[in-house]
Amino acid sequence: MRREWLGEAAGTFLLVFLGTGAVMASAAHPVEVPHGWVSLAFGLAVFACIEAFGPVSGAHLNPAVTVGLALAHRVAWRTVPGYVASQLLGAVMASGLLRWLLGPVGRMGATMPSGPAWQSFAIELAFTFVLFLVVLRVTGGERGSGSPPALTIGAVIALEALVGGPVSGASMNPARSFGPAVVSGLWSFHWIYWVAPLLGAALAVPVARWMARPAGNG
């Protein structure tokens, strides 16, 4: 599994480096980068990582996705610890490099609620549910012709970051939140960015299974 672990570590590294790097560069630059461009950076980063590392590891890039795929019987449970550890390592390395390059600006791209904790929890849960439902639908064998899965998934992430970013940070990814938290030391409400995405991904599994049932079977 070393090849897969390397793919996950490299992919998550690039996601966090490019995505949170956009947040930090915006904070460090005298002219603030519009929020929409930061959201686009996350979406494009995911698109690029899926295209580059999908053939290596599947490009989960996200512990919630890995656990959700195990719940959906798409991957074996025995592969989950190695994948998650690789994702977390890649995220921490990316945040560490960004701190060295840009300094402790923009809270290192850490995700924290801007309002009540329940609000951010609800957004992270709902957005991860939608994201993982899309992942299951566009990567399933029953999908029809259409846009490449990487493009669809990247677009969903960009849109969700655009809407939810100002409220919760729109993480939908424990690793994306973990790396900046480790390097910045900002752990306030960090539990939200683990519990909500994992629960959202788990809830998407039975819904996707129901949608995949042949018409007329209820």
Secondary structure per residue as TSV (DSSP state, phi and psi in degrees):
chain	resnum	aa	ss	phi	psi
A	1	M	-	360.0	1.4
A	2	R	H	-61.6	-34.9
A	3	R	H	-62.7	-44.1
A	4	E	H	-65.9	-40.8
A	5	W	H	-62.0	-41.6
A	6	L	H	-63.7	-40.8
A	7	G	H	-61.5	-42.2
A	8	E	H	-68.8	-41.3
A	9	A	H	-64.1	-44.6
A	10	A	H	-66.8	-43.1
A	11	G	H	-64.6	-44.8
A	12	T	H	-68.4	-35.2
A	13	F	H	-57.0	-49.8
A	14	L	H	-65.5	-39.2
A	15	L	H	-59.7	-49.4
A	16	V	H	-70.7	-40.3
A	17	F	H	-62.6	-46.2
A	18	L	H	-77.0	-42.3
A	19	G	H	-70.5	-58.4
A	20	T	H	-72.0	-24.0
A	21	G	H	-61.1	-36.6
A	22	A	H	-65.0	-39.4
A	23	V	H	-63.1	-46.6
A	24	M	H	-68.9	-40.1
A	25	A	H	-63.8	-35.8
A	26	S	H	-63.3	-41.2
A	27	A	H	-70.2	-32.5
A	28	A	H	-83.8	-21.0
A	29	H	S	-84.3	143.1
A	30	P	S	-63.4	-26.1
A	31	V	S	-109.2	112.5
A	32	E	-	-63.8	134.9
A	33	V	-	-75.5	131.8
A	34	P	-	-56.9	146.7
A	35	H	H	-57.0	-35.7
A	36	G	H	-60.9	-34.6
A	37	W	H	-71.7	-33.7
A	38	V	H	-65.6	-42.8
A	39	S	H	-60.6	-42.4
A	40	L	H	-63.5	-35.9
A	41	A	H	-60.4	-42.6
A	42	F	H	-64.7	-44.6
A	43	G	H	-62.9	-44.0
A	44	L	H	-67.8	-35.7
A	45	A	H	-62.8	-43.7
A	46	V	H	-65.1	-43.2
A	47	F	H	-56.7	-48.6
A	48	A	H	-64.6	-40.8
A	49	C	H	-67.8	-38.8
A	50	I	H	-65.1	-42.8
A	51	E	H	-63.6	-40.1
A	52	A	H	-79.6	-42.3
A	53	F	H	-110.9	-3.9
A	54	G	H	-55.1	-45.6
A	55	P	H	-67.0	-17.2
A	56	V	H	-88.7	-52.0
A	57	S	H	-128.8	-4.6
A	58	G	-	94.3	-12.7
A	59	A	-	52.7	58.4
A	60	H	-	-68.2	-49.9
A	61	L	-	63.7	10.1
A	62	N	S	-160.4	119.4
A	63	P	H	-57.0	-34.3
A	64	A	H	-65.4	-37.6
A	65	V	H	-67.2	-43.4
A	66	T	H	-61.6	-47.2
A	67	V	H	-64.5	-41.2
A	68	G	H	-62.6	-40.7
A	69	L	H	-65.4	-33.1
A	70	A	H	-67.8	-41.8
A	71	L	H	-63.1	-32.5
A	72	A	T	-85.0	3.2
A	73	H	T	62.0	31.4
A	74	R	S	-90.5	-27.2
A	75	V	S	-133.6	158.4
A	76	A	-	-78.7	145.0
A	77	W	G	-61.9	-29.6
A	78	R	G	-66.3	-18.9
A	79	T	G	-85.5	-14.0
A	80	V	H	-62.3	-49.6
A	81	P	H	-57.1	-44.3
A	82	G	H	-64.6	-40.3
A	83	Y	H	-64.7	-47.8
A	84	V	H	-64.8	-43.3
A	85	A	H	-60.5	-40.1
A	86	S	H	-66.0	-40.2
A	87	Q	H	-64.1	-44.5
A	88	L	H	-65.0	-40.5
A	89	L	H	-63.4	-45.4
A	90	G	H	-60.3	-39.9
A	91	A	H	-66.0	-44.0
A	92	V	H	-65.4	-41.2
A	93	M	H	-62.7	-40.5
A	94	A	H	-64.5	-43.8
A	95	S	H	-67.3	-37.1
A	96	G	H	-63.1	-42.1
A	97	L	H	-66.3	-39.5
A	98	L	H	-64.5	-39.1
A	99	R	H	-63.0	-39.8
A	100	W	H	-67.1	-37.7
A	101	L	H	-79.1	-43.2
A	102	L	H	-111.5	-14.9
A	103	G	-	86.6	178.1
A	104	P	S	-79.7	65.2
A	105	V	-	-105.8	156.7
A	106	G	G	57.4	29.3
A	107	R	G	54.3	25.7
A	108	M	G	61.4	20.1
A	109	G	G	74.6	18.0
A	110	A	-	-64.6	145.0
A	111	T	-	-94.6	125.1
A	112	M	-	-144.0	145.2
A	113	P	-	-62.5	140.1
A	114	S	S	-95.9	-7.3
A	115	G	S	-138.3	-148.4
A	116	P	-	-61.5	146.4
A	117	A	H	-60.7	-38.6
A	118	W	H	-62.8	-33.5
A	119	Q	H	-66.0	-46.5
A	120	S	H	-65.9	-38.6
A	121	F	H	-59.6	-46.1
A	122	A	H	-63.7	-40.9
A	123	I	H	-66.3	-46.2
A	124	E	H	-62.6	-40.0
A	125	L	H	-65.6	-51.0
A	126	A	H	-64.8	-42.9
A	127	F	H	-68.8	-36.8
A	128	T	H	-69.5	-36.7
A	129	F	H	-56.9	-50.0
A	130	V	H	-63.6	-45.8
A	131	L	H	-59.4	-48.5
A	132	F	H	-73.2	-31.1
A	133	L	H	-60.9	-42.2
A	134	V	H	-63.6	-43.8
A	135	V	H	-57.1	-47.6
A	136	L	H	-64.2	-38.4
A	137	R	H	-71.5	-43.8
A	138	V	H	-81.9	-13.5
A	139	T	H	-106.4	1.0
A	140	G	S	-79.7	157.5
A	141	G	T	-68.0	-17.5
A	142	E	T	-89.5	-2.1
A	143	R	-	-66.1	146.5
A	144	G	-	-89.3	-168.4
A	145	S	S	-72.7	154.8
A	146	G	-	164.1	-158.2
A	147	S	S	-67.8	153.0
A	148	P	-	-59.9	143.1
A	149	P	H	-53.7	-40.0
A	150	A	H	-60.3	-40.0
A	151	L	H	-68.0	-42.9
A	152	T	H	-64.1	-46.6
A	153	I	H	-65.1	-43.7
A	154	G	H	-60.9	-38.7
A	155	A	H	-66.6	-41.2
A	156	V	H	-61.7	-43.8
A	157	I	H	-63.9	-42.3
A	158	A	H	-62.3	-42.8
A	159	L	H	-66.9	-41.9
A	160	E	H	-67.7	-37.9
A	161	A	H	-64.9	-35.8
A	162	L	H	-63.9	-41.9
A	163	V	H	-81.9	-47.7
A	164	G	H	-92.8	-13.4
A	165	G	H	-53.7	-48.2
A	166	P	H	-66.5	-17.0
A	167	V	H	-96.7	-54.9
A	168	S	H	-118.4	-9.9
A	169	G	-	94.8	-11.6
A	170	A	-	46.7	58.6
A	171	S	-	-75.9	-58.2
A	172	M	-	56.1	18.0
A	173	N	-	-156.2	107.2
A	174	P	H	-57.1	-35.8
A	175	A	H	-68.1	-40.1
A	176	R	H	-61.1	-34.1
A	177	S	H	-83.5	-30.3
A	178	F	H	-67.9	-45.3
A	179	G	H	-57.0	-54.8
A	180	P	H	-61.6	-34.4
A	181	A	H	-65.2	-41.2
A	182	V	H	-62.9	-45.3
A	183	V	H	-77.8	-34.2
A	184	S	H	-88.3	-23.7
A	185	G	-	78.4	12.0
A	186	L	-	-93.8	101.1
A	187	W	-	-110.8	6.5
A	188	S	T	-59.5	124.6
A	189	F	T	59.7	24.5
A	190	H	T	-62.5	-28.0
A	191	W	T	-57.6	-30.7
A	192	I	H	-57.0	-39.2
A	193	Y	H	-83.1	3.1
A	194	W	H	-108.2	-53.8
A	195	V	H	-65.8	-48.3
A	196	A	H	-64.4	-48.0
A	197	P	H	-63.2	-40.6
A	198	L	H	-64.3	-41.7
A	199	L	H	-67.6	-41.4
A	200	G	H	-61.1	-42.8
A	201	A	H	-65.0	-41.0
A	202	A	H	-63.1	-39.6
A	203	L	H	-69.1	-26.8
A	204	A	H	-72.2	-24.3
A	205	V	H	-62.9	-53.6
A	206	P	H	-65.4	-31.3
A	207	V	H	-66.6	-43.9
A	208	A	H	-64.4	-37.7
A	209	R	H	-64.9	-40.2
A	210	W	H	-66.1	-41.3
A	211	M	H	-64.1	-28.8
A	212	A	T	-81.1	-8.0
A	213	R	S	-67.8	144.9
A	214	P	-	-59.9	147.0
A	215	A	T	-58.4	139.5
A	216	G	T	94.6	-4.6
A	217	N	-	-99.3	15.7
A	218	G	-	94.0	360.0
